[in-house]
Amino acid sequence: MSAVQPSFAEQALSGMALTLALLWTAAGTALLLVFPMTAPFVLPLSAVVPLAWYWAAQRRLPVGKPSPIILALVLIGAYLLINATWSLSPRWAYRTAALLWASTGVLYVMLNILDDLDDALLRAMALGVIAGMAAGGVVLCVEAFSGQAIRRTLMLAIPALHPGARHTLVLADGGTMLRPYLLNRSITELTLLFWPAVMIIERLELSRRWRAWLLIALAPGVAAIFRSEHATSKMAFAGAAAFYGLYWLYPLLSRRLAATAWVAAIVLVIPLVSLAFSHQLYRVGWLPASAQDRIVIWGYTSEQISKAPWLGAGIAAARTVNEQETSNPRYAPDSMLELSTNLHSHNAYLQIWYEAGAVGALLLLGLGLLILRALAQSEVRAQPYLHAAFVACALLAATSFSIWAPWLLTSFAIVAVAAAIGAALPASGSARPGG
């Protein structure tokens, strides 16, 4: 019995749907890069197309056994709800917990349906990620090299884009310029999504020439990273690149190194920052001012952990305590650097210890190890890219931003979605690693 051939109308509708899927994904990716604060909205919107396609084919919602990673996220979400009850800023704390629950739900849906989607849809979404990365990278490259000329031009027509006086620098000639750090969040998004994008290019069934052109399309974004003043992104990009190269040479050693470094980052963070502070490394002249400031913030925050070592001071405690201490500032010995918890710790691992306690640190430790185990069990050719993406995320969390920032929290989930799209693409001649 011969298969029923789709009609011309059905083929046209299918082609339109694939084009819309590509454009939808590209628009979401570019929006995330240029306006990273939209991440909490981009994450659920990323599931719209695959979920609609799945519903049209299956006529049911995706229901599957949750993975150990999803179960770990559920456990963390439950603990954060409890932790929020003693937070000094319960509104912020409950919002953070709700956001984590929502992100976990999107991840559960996406990880359950990607393997069941048509290859054509997966390719359309994958190409959308690359198109969005290329477009957003060009915009950010222009902004990084031109002193944010695009934003300055748009500000004339859209005053709401003006960041405010404190984010504007007055020049000697009387002119003004936007402070370069306004691009830091966008540069972070570029750094986070780079390795999933490269993996997608490698796994798409394209000619060598087309792969080369797509890699070249990512070059403006890389240039923007190294042109920016965001040292954390530069460090994360370079560290992930080095790990990627090492993984191709020594995969087993690299997996063990990643697990060991993850454990060390969580277990040793308190003694390491305490040691740096007690030895007054913040007075080392060749360190950048931001690094000197961070050493003081880390040292002071580490001293506060003993007040609530097991369950933590509560989500957003650093922000609230900092606001309370601004009226009576104190300074680190032999310096004019203010002793404070700052708005956040500029170190996710230390922030977890301070605000979520040893229980939170243990949960984070378990989550990271579960992720690394899942990456080690993925398709062989995808493993270097997936591990590099993990390293980039881990390094970015080490010295920059608050782990509870809504845009950053959901950005980590978006990285997981982009990586899952790339990993779901069919790869010929691949095998799973042994052991």
C-alpha positions, -999 to +999 in steps of 0.1 A: +000+000+000+016+033-011+020+062+013-003+091+008+016+121-007+009+155+009-009+179-013+006+211-026-014+231-001-001+209+028+035+213+016+030+250+013+016+252+048+044+231+062+070+253+045+053+284+059+053+269+094+090+260+092+098+295+080+078+310+109+096+287+133+130+299+121+120+335+123+104+331+157+135+315+171+158+340+154+138+370+167+138+356+203+176+350+202+184+384+188+160+401+213+177+383+242+212+394+230+202+431+225+178+434+254+189+407+279+163+419+305+137+402+283+151+367+292+122+358+316+098+364+286+120+348+259+123+315+278+086+306+278+081+320+243+109+297+231+086+268+238+056+281+219+066+268+184+078+233+194+048+228+218+023+239+191+040+216+166+039+187+191+002+193+199-007+193+162+011+160+157+002+142+189-030+159+200-018+158+236+005+176+260+040+161+265+041+139+296+072+120+305+093+108+334+112+138+348+150+135+345+171+136+377+181+172+368+144+183+367+138+165+400+168+183+415+155+217+403+121+208+418+138+201+451+158+233+449+126+252+441+108+237+472+138+247+494+138+283+481+101+286+489+109+276+525+140+299+525+118+328+514+098+326+547+128+341+566+141+364+539+146+400+547+130+408+514+102+382+510+087+397+479+120+393+460+125+359+475+091+345+465+095+360+430+128+342+426+113+309+437+084+313+413+108+321+385+128+290+392+096+269+392+085+284+359+119+279+343+119+243+355+085+238+339+097+251+305+128+229+307+106+199+315+084+205+285+113+212+261+134+182+271+103+160+268+094+170+232+126+178+213+134+142+206+099+137+192+099+167+168+103+164+131+139+168+119+128+197+097+114+216+126+146+210+146+167+223+118+145+254+114+148+262+151+186+255+150+190+278+121+169+304+139+194+303+168+223+309+145+205+337+126+196+354+159+232+350+172+246+365+139+222+394+139+225+402+176+263+398+174+266+424+146+245+449+165+266+444+197+298+445+177+288+479+163+278+491+198+310+479+214+332+496+188+312+528+184+305+538+219+269+525+216+261+546+186+229+527+178+215+533+212+225+569+212+207+574+179+176+556+190+175+576+223+167+607+202+135+591+190+128+569+221+137+588+253+129+557+274+161+541+261+181+567+280+197+549+309+198+579+332+225+604+343+244+580+365+251+558+335+263+587+314+299+600+314+306+637+307+337+642+286+363+670+288+349+687+258+314+688+273+301+659+253+286+628+268+290+591+263+272+560+276+292+540+301+306+509+285+293+486+313+258+490+300+267+463+274+278+438+301+245+419+302+244+415+265+280+404+263+272+378+290+244+365+268+268+362+238+293+343+259+266+319+273+251+311+239+283+308+219+291+272+225+255+259+219+256+279+186+289+264+175+275+229+183+245+235+162+266+246+133+287+214+136+257+191+138+237+206+110+239+186+077+257+214+058+286+215+034+320+225+048+317+259+031+284+267+046+297+257+081+326+280+076+303+309+066+281+303+096+311+303+119+323+335+103+288+350+110+295+345+148+328+364+146+313+399+152+299+386+185+332+373+195+348+406+186+322+424+208+331+402+237+368+411+236+361+447+228+338+451+258+350+460+293+333+429+308+363+410+321+342+381+334+329+373+300+364+374+285+376+350+312+346+327+307+350+326+270+387+319+271+383+293+299+355+275+280+376+276+248+406+261+266+384+234+281+369+227+247+403+221+232+414+199+262+382+178+259+389+169+223+424+156+234+416+141+268+378+136+273+380+114+304+405+137+321+384+167+312+352+152+327+371+145+359+386+180+359+352+196+354+336+176+383+366+183+406+366+221+398+328+222+404+332+206+439+361+229+447+342+260+436+315+253+461+334+237+490+365+260+489+350+293+481+347+305+517+382+297+528+397+310+496+379+344+497+386+347+534+423+341+528+424+367+501+407+392+523+428+385+554+460+389+534+446+422+521+450+413+484+426+442+477+457+464+482+476+448+453+481+477+429+481+458+397+446+444+403+418+462+385+396+483+408+366+460+403+387+430+414+399+449+445+363+458+454+352+422+449+378+409+473+365+432+500+329+423+492+337+385+492+357+388+525+330+407+543+302+384+530+322+353+541+323+367+576+285+369+577+279+333+568+285+321+603+254+339+615+232+315+596+255+287+584+230+259+577+199+275+562+213+309+552+202+345+558+175+342+531+173+351+494+182+388+487+197+392+522+228+409+507+207+435+489+187+443+520+216+444+544+236+466+520+207+491+520+206+491+558+244+497+562+247+526+537+239+551+565+270+540+586+297+529+562+329+511+573+360+504+554+384+476+549+417+480+568+442+504+551+418+513+523+388+533+513+369+503+500+336+500+518+329+469+539+295+457+527+276+427+512+269+450+482+237+444+463+249+409+457+281+390+463+294+390+427+300+353+432+271+329+429+288+302+450+295+326+479+260+341+475+244+307+478+264+300+510+253+333+525+217+334+515+208+297+512+233+282+536+250+248+536+217+232+525+216+254+494+252+248+487+247+211+489+217+213+465+237+234+440+266+209+443+243+180+435+227+198+406+260+205+390+272+169+393+239+156+378+243+180+349+279+168+343+268+132+345+241+139+319+266+156+296+290+127+299+262+104+287+252+125+257+262+118+221+300+117+218+304+146+192+282+169+212+301+164+245+330+190+240+305+217+231+281+208+260+309+208+285+323+241+272+289+256+276+288+243+312+322+258+319+312+292+305+282+293+327+302+282+358+329+308+352+304+336+346+286+328+378+319+330+397+326+367+396+297+386+382+260+395+388+235+380+413+225+344+408+189+355+416+188+382+389+157+372+369+174+377+335+205+356+345+185+328+362+164+324+331+194+328+307+209+297+322+177+279+313+178+294+278+213+281+273+200+246+283+172+249+257+196+260+230+220+232+238+192+207+239+181+218+204+216+212+191+219+179+208+186+167+194+197+173+158+204+139+141+241+131+139+253+103+116+279+078+127+278+088+164+280+067+195+277+071+232+308+072+254+315+042+275+322+044+312 
